[in-house]
Amino acid sequence: MQVTSNLVDPTNDAGAVAPGQPTDTGQKAHVPSKVELSASGTAEVLVSSGNDQKKPDRKITASFAHGKAKVSGDTAVYSTSGVDRKLYVRSTPSGADVFIALGSPKADRTAAFEYDLPPGFSVSDGIPGFKNFYSAQGNYLGSVKQGSAKDSAGTAVPTTLEISAATITQKVQPTGATAYPLVMAAPSWTYNFEFPLGYGNHVEPFNLLRACFNCYFPINGATSTYPYVGQVLDLKILIAGAIQVPAPVQIGYVGNFYFQFTALAGHFDGEESVINFASIPKPNGERALNVNAAIVIDRGVLNAGNQYAARGQWYQFASNMCMGLWRTNASACNWPALYPPY
């Protein structure tokens, strides 16, 4: 789960970093997500992708939440319609996390969020656990991480997700044994990194990895064989061309077109940080590498520089796969045009 302190009180701009103001990273500061109260009295979440990705801000309206938000640290809290239910919103470097707390069995079990998506948008499967949204022209808009729920005893509670037009609704299904309070991690909007991999079957790029993983994955310590669940990789990130930074990970899950890293103790992003990789099909017949990260350690103004450096690593990863596809079939992935030097 991402932990950041970028949430700002909309009634108090003191201490907020102005968009575009330089930081000591040499990159522009991350533009935090903001929680605002609309004229109608409902909660609106304005989600920014940050300066590096340059995606349009996305407004999410929770019409069931109302009143002035109480901001505590990195979290804004709203009261809601009905009884025993509150809305929590936390900004993250790649979007916003949204939580709903149900205090008793009397609380409403349904939460609907309206997204300001453009006409003609489409939805497709992304990284496992994510839905990707695209414009009518096939441009990536962002992703929704499917929600989950746990009760106060730590027991998972089933949830369902419905997408109808631009409304995303989550429903939780507690049982008589559910221990309250119950917390729903609502569907949260994120901006995954997306890199083109040409046209064709979306499994094909990962076939290259199964033949030789470290021929394409650009981090020191990667093995030649494809990762397997539970495997530990003693990865080392090269900084400034000379300094090796420890990045040990364990493989959380793998499939024929995806895998997940979970950071171990000593990783610079913090233990239990998670990075997901997948080759996904796009609605227009293209395919792309999607990368999503949930970072534990918040480095404040350094987040933008870290995001820029990470994008460079995954850009190289995608470029390597595209070049491998291009060498076999030049029409499969137009490597020279898609991947100029980063």
TAFEN-V9169 format. One line per field, one symbol per residue. phi: phi as a letter, one per 40 degrees, with the letter a starting at -180 (. if undefined). burial: b if it has 16 or more other C-alpha atoms within 10 Angstrom, else e. A space follows every 50 residues. Layout:
phi: ???
burial: ???
This chain:
phi: .cbbbccbcccaccgcccdgccbccgbccccccbbbbcccgbcbbcbbcg cccfcccbcbbbccbagccccbgcbbbbcbcgbfabbbbbcbcbiacbbb bbcacccccbbbbbbcccdgcbbacbddgbbcbbcccgccbibbcccaaa cccgccbdbbbbbbfbbbbbbbbcbccccccbbcccdbcbbccbbcbgbh cccdcccccccacccbccbdhccccccbdgcbbccbccbfgaccbcacbb ccaaacaaabbbccdgccchdgcbbbbacbcbdcgcbacbbbbbccccbf ccdcccccccdcccdcdcccccccccccadccacddccbcdc
burial: ebbbbbbbbeeeeeeebeeeeeeeeebbbbbbbbbbbeeeebbbbbbbbb bbbeeebbbbbbbbbbebbebeebbbbbbbeeebbbbbbbbbbbbbbbbb bbbebebbbebbbbbebeeebbeeebbbebbbbbbeeeebbbbbbbbbbb beeeebbebebeeeeeebbbbbebeeebbbbbbbbbbbbbbbbbbbbbbe ebbbbbbbbeeebbbbbbbbbbbeebbeeeebbbbbbeeeeeeeebbbbb bbbbebbbbbbbbbeebbbbbbbbbbbbbbbbbeebbbbbbbbbbbbbee bbbbbebbebbebbbbbbbbbbbbbbeeeeebbbbeebbeee
